[in-house]
Amino acid sequence: MTASKQRKYNNPVTATLTGITDLFRKQVPAGLLKDSDRLDGKTVLVDGSSSGLGFAIAVDVARRGARVIMACRSGIPEMGEKVEKLSGNTDVHMLQVDFADVNSIRQLVEKLKSPSLFGEGSGGGVNIFICNAGIVPKQSRKTPQGLEEMFMVNYFSKFILVNLMLENDCFTHSPISDPHASPVTRHPSLPRIIFIASESHRNPESFDWPSFGKYRDYSIGKSIELYGYYKLLLTTFSVELSRRLNPDGVTRFSVFSMCPGPVNSNIAREAPKVFMPLLKLVFGIFFRSPAKAAIPAVYLAASQDVEGKPFDYLFLMSRKEVDEKAADAGNGKRLWEESEELWKGV
């Protein structure tokens, strides 16, 4: 990959122009999200769902009959009530969490262990986890544990949360998908974990292992570049997670990753005020509405097309290979080990 192709997301201007250009490229859909793709009897956890893309995902999966758990820092209870009103589904629950704080994540997992969250036939746990929360801050900020906030929210909190959910049996117990089984029994309903990533994960030239997890000062000019780097960590984690959960060709969990494209949401709310009128204009004209951008995530959550798959990556609705750095098993192994070591320290 040439440097010009790699460095498409290293500042706000080029990132915005790249996002707009990508929307007009010809896409070959991986599948079609149908009205018949239902989630009745399923429990779907959506984090970062009080606004923007996460909120739109929560509304759509609720319309499809899911029991929805919205894990949010704010908007409780009004945004949950809004999801109920828009979807016609009253089985919506909200749990407070601050993904910048490890202790808050632990408290969320304790709440997810409560039997009262789950109805009959749900298996007593989360069937589908849509991992959406993310930020683009105007400058670096320290978390309660002394980490850098965007690193924590956009990557490390997800490593911690998924591992704690696995350790604490927060996912439903489903039959294993045996590749040698008959077509009738080959694809039972497996737990699905879906990461909202970004095509900007292709932008970094390499991993910065010596600085992994270390706090760094930066301003808005560096935020977009670091956003892409943390999405590289997240995408690499998703691939490695699938490897570890599905050894020996036997699928136990479906792990998916996707880029929704540029979304007209409030993720740029910390941009300098002088640029806000222009950003609102560009976002409103060229970027996708949250409801439209949610379609690939809901497809990965609800469609039978991907049942039994150990991993998949979508850009918009097109299937793509992840960047070679994210796919590399050595990088995945090292990221896991570095993350485990950092977790011990916090």
C-alpha positions in Angstrom: 0.0 0.0 0.0 1.4 3.4 -1.0 1.8 6.2 1.5 -0.8 8.3 -0.3 -3.3 5.5 0.1 -2.5 5.0 3.8 -2.6 8.6 4.9 -6.2 9.4 4.0 -7.4 9.9 7.5 -4.5 11.8 9.2 -6.3 15.2 9.6 -9.9 16.4 9.7 -10.0 17.7 6.2 -8.6 14.7 4.4 -10.7 12.3 6.6 -13.9 14.2 5.7 -13.1 14.2 2.0 -12.2 10.5 2.0 -15.5 9.7 3.8 -17.5 11.6 1.2 -15.6 10.0 -1.7 -16.2 6.5 -0.3 -19.9 7.1 -0.2 -19.9 7.5 -4.0 -17.8 4.5 -4.8 -19.6 1.5 -6.3 -20.3 -1.1 -3.6 -21.2 -4.7 -4.0 -23.6 -5.6 -1.2 -22.7 -8.6 1.0 -26.4 -9.2 1.6 -29.7 -7.5 2.2 -31.3 -6.6 5.6 -34.9 -7.9 5.3 -38.0 -7.1 7.3 -38.1 -10.8 8.1 -34.8 -10.6 9.9 -36.2 -10.6 13.4 -34.7 -10.7 16.9 -37.6 -11.9 18.9 -36.4 -13.6 22.1 -32.9 -12.2 21.7 -31.2 -9.9 24.1 -29.1 -7.2 22.4 -26.6 -5.0 24.3 -25.8 -1.7 22.5 -23.3 0.6 24.1 -22.9 4.3 23.4 -26.6 4.2 22.4 -28.0 7.4 23.9 -27.3 9.3 20.6 -26.2 9.1 17.0 -25.4 5.7 15.5 -25.8 3.7 18.7 -29.3 5.2 19.3 -30.4 4.4 15.7 -29.1 0.8 16.1 -31.1 0.5 19.4 -34.3 1.6 17.7 -33.9 -0.8 14.8 -33.1 -3.9 16.9 -36.0 -3.0 19.2 -38.3 -2.8 16.2 -37.2 -6.3 15.3 -38.4 -7.6 18.6 -35.2 -7.7 20.7 -34.9 -7.1 24.4 -32.6 -4.1 24.3 -30.0 -3.1 26.9 -28.6 0.4 26.3 -25.3 0.9 28.1 -24.7 4.7 28.2 -23.0 7.4 30.1 -26.0 9.8 29.8 -29.5 10.1 28.5 -31.0 7.9 31.2 -34.0 7.3 31.2 -35.2 9.7 28.5 -33.4 8.1 25.5 -34.6 4.7 26.5 -38.1 6.0 26.6 -37.6 7.5 23.2 -36.4 4.1 21.8 -39.6 2.5 23.2 -41.8 5.2 21.6 -40.1 5.0 18.2 -39.9 1.2 18.1 -43.2 0.2 19.8 -41.2 -2.1 22.0 -41.3 -1.6 25.8 -38.7 -4.2 26.5 -35.9 -1.6 26.7 -33.5 -1.2 29.6 -30.8 1.4 30.3 -27.6 0.8 32.3 -25.2 3.6 33.2 -21.5 3.2 32.4 -18.5 5.5 31.9 -16.1 3.7 29.5 -13.3 6.0 30.6 -13.3 4.3 34.1 -12.4 0.7 34.6 -14.4 0.6 37.9 -17.5 1.7 36.0 -17.0 -1.1 33.5 -16.8 -3.7 36.3 -20.0 -2.3 37.7 -21.7 -2.7 34.3 -20.7 -6.3 34.2 -22.1 -6.9 37.6 -25.4 -5.4 36.4 -25.3 -7.6 33.3 -25.2 -10.7 35.6 -28.7 -9.8 37.0 -31.4 -12.3 36.0 -34.0 -9.6 36.0 -32.6 -8.2 32.8 -33.4 -11.3 30.8 -36.7 -12.9 29.9 -37.8 -16.4 29.5 -36.1 -18.2 26.6 -33.2 -15.8 26.4 -30.7 -18.2 27.9 -30.1 -15.8 30.8 -27.5 -13.6 29.0 -26.6 -11.4 26.1 -27.1 -12.9 22.7 -25.7 -10.0 20.7 -23.3 -7.3 21.8 -23.0 -4.3 19.5 -19.9 -2.4 20.6 -20.3 1.1 19.4 -19.2 3.7 21.9 -16.4 6.1 20.7 -15.1 9.7 21.0 -13.0 12.2 19.2 -11.8 14.6 21.9 -10.4 18.0 21.1 -7.4 17.2 23.3 -5.9 14.5 25.5 -7.4 13.9 28.9 -6.5 11.5 31.6 -8.9 8.8 32.9 -9.3 8.0 36.6 -6.7 5.3 36.1 -4.3 7.7 34.4 -4.7 6.4 30.8 -5.5 8.6 27.8 -9.2 8.9 27.3 -9.6 8.2 23.6 -7.4 5.1 23.9 -9.5 3.9 26.8 -12.9 4.6 25.3 -12.2 3.6 21.7 -10.1 0.5 22.3 -9.1 -0.6 25.8 -12.5 -0.4 27.5 -13.7 -2.9 24.8 -10.9 -5.3 25.6 -11.8 -5.1 29.3 -15.6 -5.3 28.8 -15.6 -8.3 26.4 -13.2 -10.3 28.6 -15.1 -9.5 31.8 -18.3 -10.6 30.1 -16.7 -13.8 29.0 -15.2 -14.5 32.4 -18.6 -13.8 34.1 -20.7 -15.8 31.7 -22.7 -12.8 30.5 -23.3 -14.3 27.0 -25.9 -17.0 26.3 -24.8 -20.6 26.1 -25.5 -21.7 22.6 -24.7 -25.0 20.7 -21.4 -25.1 18.9 -21.5 -24.7 15.1 -19.9 -27.9 13.8 -18.7 -27.5 10.2 -19.2 -31.3 9.6 -22.8 -31.3 10.8 -25.7 -31.7 8.5 -27.1 -28.5 6.8 -30.2 -28.7 9.0 -28.2 -28.5 12.3 -25.1 -26.7 11.1 -26.1 -23.2 12.0 -27.6 -22.8 15.5 -28.0 -19.3 16.9 -24.5 -18.4 18.2 -23.6 -15.3 20.3 -22.5 -12.4 18.1 -20.1 -9.6 19.0 -20.1 -6.7 16.6 -17.5 -3.9 16.7 -18.1 -0.5 15.1 -14.7 0.1 13.6 -13.6 2.3 10.7 -11.8 2.2 7.4 -9.4 4.6 9.0 -7.8 1.6 10.7 -5.8 1.3 7.4 -4.2 4.6 7.9 -1.4 3.9 10.4 1.8 2.6 8.9 2.7 0.4 11.9 2.0 -0.4 15.6 3.6 1.8 18.2 4.3 -0.9 20.7 6.8 1.0 22.9 4.1 3.6 23.6 1.2 1.2 24.1 -1.1 2.4 26.8 1.2 5.3 27.8 -0.4 8.7 28.3 0.4 11.3 25.6 -0.5 14.9 25.2 -2.1 16.0 22.0 -4.5 18.6 20.6 -7.3 18.4 18.0 -4.9 18.3 15.1 -3.6 14.9 16.3 -7.0 13.5 17.3 -8.0 12.2 13.9 -4.7 10.4 13.3 -4.9 8.8 16.7 -8.6 7.9 16.1 -7.4 5.8 13.1 -4.7 4.2 15.2 -7.1 3.2 17.9 -9.4 1.8 15.3 -6.5 -0.3 14.1 -6.1 -1.7 17.6 -9.8 -2.4 17.8 -9.9 -4.2 14.4 -6.8 -6.2 15.3 -8.5 -7.1 18.6 -11.7 -8.3 16.8 -9.7 -10.6 14.5 -7.7 -12.0 17.4 -10.8 -12.4 19.6 -12.3 -14.6 16.8 -9.2 -16.7 16.7 -9.2 -17.3 20.4 -13.0 -18.0 20.7 -13.1 -20.2 17.6 -10.1 -22.5 17.6 -9.8 -25.7 15.5 -12.4 -24.6 12.9 -15.3 -24.8 15.3 -17.4 -21.7 15.6 -18.5 -20.8 19.2 -18.9 -17.1 18.7 -19.4 -14.9 15.6 -17.2 -11.9 15.8 -17.8 -9.1 13.3 -16.3 -5.8 12.6 -17.6 -3.0 10.4 -17.2 0.6 9.2 -20.5 2.5 8.9 -18.9 5.2 6.7 -19.3 8.9 7.6 -22.3 9.4 9.9 -24.1 12.6 10.6 -23.8 12.2 14.3 -22.4 14.3 17.2 -19.1 12.5 17.4 -17.4 15.8 16.3 -19.1 17.8 19.1 -15.7 18.8 20.5 -14.4 20.4 17.3 -13.5 24.1 17.5 -16.6 26.2 17.6 -15.4 28.3 14.6 -15.6 25.1 12.4 -19.0 23.9 13.7 -21.3 25.7 11.2 -19.2 24.2 8.3 -19.1 20.8 9.8 -22.9 20.8 10.4 -23.4 21.8 6.8 -21.1 19.1 5.4 -22.4 16.4 7.7 -26.0 17.3 6.8 -25.5 17.3 3.1 -23.0 14.5 2.5 -22.9 12.2 5.5 -25.3 9.3 6.1 -28.1 9.6 8.6 -27.7 7.4 11.7 -30.7 5.3 10.7 -29.1 4.5 7.3 -25.7 4.0 8.7 -27.1 1.5 11.2 -28.2 -0.9 8.5 -24.9 -2.9 8.3 -24.7 -3.3 12.1 -28.3 -4.5 12.3 -27.6 -6.8 9.3 -24.7 -8.4 11.2 -26.9 -8.7 14.3 -30.1 -10.1 12.7 -29.4 -11.7 9.4 -29.2 -15.5 8.9 -26.8 -14.9 6.0 -23.9 -14.6 8.5 -25.0 -17.3 11.0 -22.2 -19.6 11.9 -19.4 -17.4 10.5 -16.5 -16.9 12.9 -15.5 -13.5 11.5 -16.6 -10.9 8.9 -15.8 -7.3 8.1 -18.1 -4.9 6.3 -17.5 -1.5 4.9 -20.9 0.0 4.5 -22.7 -3.1 3.2 -19.7 -4.5 1.2 -17.5 -7.3 2.5 -13.8 -6.5 2.6 -10.6 -7.9 4.0 -9.3 -6.0 7.0 -5.9 -4.3 6.7 -3.0 -6.8 6.6 -1.6 -5.4 9.9 -4.9 -6.1 11.6 -5.1 -9.6 10.1 -1.5 -10.6 11.1 -1.6 -13.3 13.8 1.6 -12.0 15.3 0.2 -8.5 15.8 -3.0 -10.0 17.3 -1.0 -12.0 19.8 1.2 -9.1 20.8 -1.8 -6.8 21.1 -3.6 -9.3 23.4 -0.5 -9.7 25.6 0.2 -6.0 25.8 -3.5 -5.4 26.7 -3.4 -8.1 29.4 -0.3 -6.6 30.9 -1.8 -3.1 30.9 -5.0 -4.4 32.5 -3.1 -5.9 35.4 -1.7 -2.5 36.1 -5.0 -0.7 36.3 
